[in-house]
Amino acid sequence: MLKIVSRWRPAIWALAAVLCLGACATRPAGTGAALPFDQAVQLAVDDLMVQTQKLPAFLSRVEARLKPNRIVIDPLLDGATGQQTEVTRAAQSLLVRRMQERFSQFTVANFSADEVEKAQYVLNGTLSRGKEGGGHRLSLALTELRSGTVIAQAAARISDDRLDMRPTAFYRDSPVNPKDRATEGYIRTSETPAGQPADALYLERLPTSAVLQEAIAAYEAGQMQEALTRYEAASRRPDGQQLRVYSGLYLTQAQLGRAADAEASFGKLARLGLETNNLSVKFLFRPGSTDFLSDPKISGAYPMWLRQIARQATQIDACVVVTGHTSRTGSEQVNDRLSLQRAVAVRTRLTAEAPQLSRKLREAGMGFRENIVGTGADDASDALDRRVEFKTAVCDASA
């Protein structure tokens, strides 16, 4: 029987994909009425799981008995920032409980390197603010790992206006915005219609992401040595050169008092960010000022950050545009002016560290026109809106 099932499995999955395309792709997901948070999560989970029951009867009767349907949950993310937040964590807890209560044909596993190896499916999802501030949207996708195909996708609208969008500890403490190409692939996959391929890079990096998530969990539990061990393991993998990995190394080494190692890790973080044109640093300023916040717990590391950014910028064959950003508080004109002034202040500090950069640096101010969160809360939830970006550019003839 095992040989028979193995022999026919490719044809079964091809038929399943065709049926999912017909049964699921035309589903107007998330177009119904907005619901309270708990109900919306339950609706999206039920919809997702019901779609899996549209697979061929032969598959559900024979294949499932021979090999249990094991799903690993890749932690839910905020769709705009790519961060884990308090509300995405709450949504994931509800999701897991609902699946365990209602869909016993699936084994639900935590996201770890061992579980990814054993799983047949990965479930991921995002929670995003609605357009023009209208509520929130939860999107879930279930991907079959062997084929890389999304076999079910569901969404639900959330009516609650007040959700806890604060990032969890690792993302709150990270010195940069660690959103990268793989995170963007995660977000795209959560909204991919059934029958379509999941993002290839997201799936390719899944094993390393699992090791990284183990490190993040240890960090948020205060187990710094364990977290460091796992961040180091992630960094040694072929695809371990990631912003989240270097950010985690920096944070844990700093917490453990290993200042030299922490600075080296921040240097790698800055270099990777410049090389990928994706370096957004969370320099926080006093309200309405170009001076950094005076709290040493927040700004005490800034001189080292500036030193390493300057050092890495001198080593790349490109000019760098320093761009200031502000939150939505205040008028557009005031924020445009303030963001430019902050960019000039950072540029001045960088050239003080490395005078040779004076010909390679440019400054710009974006005000709040490129807000990521856009709430104007001016707290940890929208710290990314008050970032300073460093992007490479071709030097002009005078540089």
ABEGO torsion letter per residue (X at the ends): XAAAAAAAAAAAAAAAAAAAAAAAAABBBGABBBBBAAAAAAAAAAAAAAAAAABBAAAAAAAAAABBBBBBBBBBBBAAAGBBBAAAAAAAAAAAAAAAAABAABBBBBBBAAAAAABABBBBBBBBBBBGGBEBBBBBBBBBAAAGBBABBBBBBBABABBBABBBAAAAABABBABBAAAAAAAAAAABBBGBBBBAAAAAAAAAAAAAAAAAAAAAAGBAAAAAAAAAAAAABAAABBAAAAAAAAAAAAAAGBAAAAAAAAAAAAAAAAAAGBBBBBBBBBBGBABBBABAAAAAAAAAAAAAAAAAAAABBBBBBBBBBBBABEBAAAAAAAAAAAAAAAAAAAAAABAAAAAABBBBBAEAAABAAGAGAGBAAAAAAABBBBBBBBBBAAX
